């Protein structure tokens, strides 16, 4: 378990904190990101006894602050059954592509008791590992599966222990995520479908073609691992790279993918007719020179 947390100076200059947070809010948010129960994955268990002993607030004040942070500031989720706090934007400033960091977060996240919180954390980790965007709107936590209620009994349960050492740097952890919570507790929420990862978020056709390649690999019972997907994307970009630029030829990349899908090839290869095209261009140039 880390023995300290770093809080950057930008915490105090963040516009949301400056404009929307009361002095009490600021103190409570600092507590949420630096308390002894906090960990590398941004989801931890904390009892009401720990809340009151460490902050000096009574249970009613804790309930009021948690509800405010969920429904007004929209930066946390709280599950009253498991006493778990989920910091929604923790990953933006405390997780990176380091495999050691991601493995450490996974090792801690496997102890999360709230199913939706665990699915959210592992989804975020997977997005970071695959260099894919995180679509929070489609995650289970946006449906508010465990709304906060004031009538919660005090239970001093043991907090989830950290499995790895971590040094966490907190900057502006506020991102204005749309609130999926509805105050009417009689309304039943439909669990949203799991978000689909975007391999090429800026090119819909290329992204669709790559999904077809991934699906084909599953169909031939040779599914791609996360590592293999990274390598395949890198290889595809290299084969379809435009000369003298860092951009890729989307049409060529799609043809390469379709070629492998049509032939049920495990790998990605240069286009079959590419060599012929090159020879044809050379021949045409030669004939023109002779003329």
Steps between C-alpha positions, in 0.01 A plus 500: 500500500627843412579711805430833329314662212625790289253781436610746234456874538256504208243351737446849643481676164258259333198699379242256631652496846533879500145564379295210636673360808434645842784495756335193649488333156869565446594348831281194439633447147858518623403242760351269234819500291753486783344294781669179623245280321567648154688282252648482151177405320286784638235278660519413866294394798451737792271457799295770666712460812810577292324795333402657830824427687724633223302810398335596830159518327195313630317243287229742385763743368685215325172392334430854386849546355497166318162579344628843395814353342290247309210714383637855488873470429464157334853386583435186706268204540421338835350155565324484837502119506878459467603845635716549190596837351579524127690810380376541142794689349782338698637326191556825310772617735621189682519219245730480199607246238767354727422129522627496857251772596210334315580157644512655846161665449354170378642317799322742734181524293432128522402555865224751414168365626258715297467326164431819303796679658731208425379480139554875462857490635600202285339660195702820555823301551434307178441825308828644627688182415359498145539875454124529445263779608294454815126540435371559851143557385464129418644363822283346774585772753324762285171325584567553870455133605551572872346838586588663827230505772519669837376205706819298509610310805854548627723204425872503563598246237862451400606701198637343185876466536744619238687219331775718362694812593385807313589867485197684367501852361168684518435804286164623376288185531178668394370448151130580483369150431129498412289390797291189448343514848131555554372591844182292471600176669193322355639526148677186382812556299590292201866403502661657193675285248871464546694763308670394179867578469603715206824384339502792255268761656564756227426270207170314518554288188850394604378425851222281357748316279731432793206367701429263214858376522471451878168315453653277232784403735243398759307302241805297401569446871816709496384799705730798538636583842521863610870493420435348157244770420758770579755330275248454220403868508865602497578269208195620306602863544850420377380317188245769410717799586500780245847598372672785681217535755385351830152438356363177360310431181162393638393327177818292489466407867140388443603292198774332705250412772239376251764289327577316823128463583414361155784247518464426873863594554617539856745776412498821299696513175569747216238492227541215253483725198733762644803341338325486164397863531857600568626297203234652279594853606866424433419354158283796401772738602756304301286499184440871530871567528564298187243701308 
